[in-house]
Amino acid sequence: MRERAPDLRDAVRGAVDAMDWLAPSDQAMRALALRQAEEIEKAIDRAEELAELRRDLAGDEGALRRLRALEAQCDVTKAVGWLGPQLQGVLRDLGGTPAARKAMKTDKPIGGRLAQLRADAAGEHDS
């Protein structure tokens, strides 16, 4: 049996807990990242349970048909392939990637030039 990779739930929880820049308004994105990690781990757990059931039900055709229907819903590769990039995007939006943190530097805030143009335009109209 292969050694299982570290639990993604723990890794994502640790990562977002270490993001001391998150504000209360970021809590929904934080929750989304945690939920996506949970769904990926649940897909892995379901696949393991499916493999065990397949072994236990060998020879029982009715049970095997039901098992195949469940199997179609337990594709780990599909779940990780779908949720993995989404999770990466959520973590990036939270500043959880090197490129996102670089963009967060105080001397170069995200949207720097565009935000400045908008602020200048708002100031001109208020005069």
RAQUIWO-V452841 format. One record per residue. N is the residue number from 0. SS is DSSP state (hx for helix, st for strand, lp for the rest). PHI is phi in whole degrees, 0 to 359 (999 if undefined). OMEGA is omega in degrees with one decimal (none if undefined). Layout:
BEGIN
N | SS | PHI | OMEGA
N | SS | PHI | OMEGA
END
This chain:
BEGIN
0 | lp | 999 | -179.0
1 | lp | 283 | 174.5
2 | lp | 286 | -178.4
3 | lp | 280 | 177.1
4 | lp | 295 | 176.7
5 | lp | 303 | -178.3
6 | lp | 292 | -178.0
7 | hx | 295 | 178.5
8 | hx | 301 | -179.6
9 | hx | 293 | -179.1
10 | hx | 296 | -179.9
11 | hx | 291 | 178.3
12 | hx | 301 | 178.4
13 | hx | 298 | -179.5
14 | hx | 294 | -177.8
15 | hx | 289 | 176.1
16 | hx | 294 | 179.4
17 | lp | 279 | -179.7
18 | lp | 277 | -175.1
19 | lp | 290 | 179.0
20 | lp | 274 | -177.8
21 | lp | 293 | 179.4
22 | lp | 258 | 176.3
23 | hx | 305 | 179.2
24 | hx | 290 | 178.6
25 | hx | 269 | -173.4
26 | hx | 296 | 178.5
27 | hx | 294 | 178.3
28 | hx | 292 | 176.8
29 | hx | 299 | 179.3
30 | hx | 298 | 178.5
31 | hx | 296 | 178.3
32 | hx | 300 | 179.5
33 | hx | 295 | -179.9
34 | hx | 293 | 179.8
35 | hx | 295 | 177.0
36 | hx | 297 | 177.7
37 | hx | 300 | -179.1
38 | hx | 296 | 177.6
39 | hx | 296 | 179.2
40 | hx | 295 | 178.0
41 | hx | 296 | 177.7
42 | hx | 297 | 178.3
43 | hx | 294 | 178.4
44 | hx | 299 | 179.4
45 | hx | 296 | 179.8
46 | hx | 295 | 178.0
47 | hx | 294 | 177.9
48 | hx | 295 | 178.3
49 | hx | 299 | 179.4
50 | hx | 298 | 178.1
51 | hx | 295 | 177.8
52 | hx | 298 | 179.7
53 | hx | 301 | 178.1
54 | hx | 294 | -177.1
55 | hx | 292 | -173.7
56 | lp | 261 | -178.8
57 | lp | 306 | 178.7
58 | lp | 98 | 179.5
59 | lp | 263 | -173.2
60 | hx | 298 | 178.9
61 | hx | 297 | 179.0
62 | hx | 294 | 179.0
63 | hx | 294 | 176.4
64 | hx | 297 | 177.9
65 | hx | 297 | 179.7
66 | hx | 296 | 178.8
67 | hx | 296 | 176.8
68 | hx | 296 | 177.4
69 | hx | 293 | -178.8
70 | hx | 302 | -179.9
71 | hx | 297 | -179.7
72 | lp | 267 | -171.9
73 | lp | 244 | -178.5
74 | lp | 276 | -177.5
75 | hx | 298 | -178.4
76 | hx | 300 | 178.9
77 | hx | 294 | -179.3
78 | hx | 297 | 179.6
79 | hx | 292 | 178.6
80 | hx | 298 | 179.8
81 | hx | 277 | -174.4
82 | hx | 277 | -178.3
83 | hx | 304 | 178.3
84 | hx | 297 | 177.3
85 | hx | 294 | 178.0
86 | hx | 298 | 178.2
87 | hx | 300 | 179.0
88 | hx | 295 | 178.2
89 | hx | 296 | 179.3
90 | hx | 297 | 176.5
91 | hx | 298 | 179.8
92 | hx | 296 | 177.5
93 | lp | 276 | -177.6
94 | lp | 85 | -175.8
95 | lp | 266 | 174.5
96 | lp | 234 | -180.0
97 | hx | 303 | -179.3
98 | hx | 294 | 179.1
99 | hx | 293 | 178.8
100 | hx | 293 | 177.8
101 | hx | 298 | 179.9
102 | hx | 290 | -178.3
103 | lp | 275 | -177.5
104 | lp | 307 | -174.4
105 | hx | 297 | 179.3
106 | hx | 280 | -178.6
107 | hx | 214 | -176.7
108 | lp | 295 | 177.2
109 | lp | 302 | -178.8
110 | lp | 73 | -173.4
111 | hx | 317 | -174.9
112 | hx | 291 | 179.7
113 | hx | 296 | 178.5
114 | hx | 297 | 178.9
115 | hx | 295 | 178.5
116 | hx | 299 | 178.8
117 | hx | 296 | 179.8
118 | hx | 296 | 178.4
119 | hx | 296 | -179.6
120 | hx | 295 | 178.9
121 | hx | 295 | 179.5
122 | hx | 292 | -179.5
123 | hx | 292 | -178.3
124 | hx | 284 | -177.9
125 | hx | 280 | -175.7
126 | lp | 287 | none
END
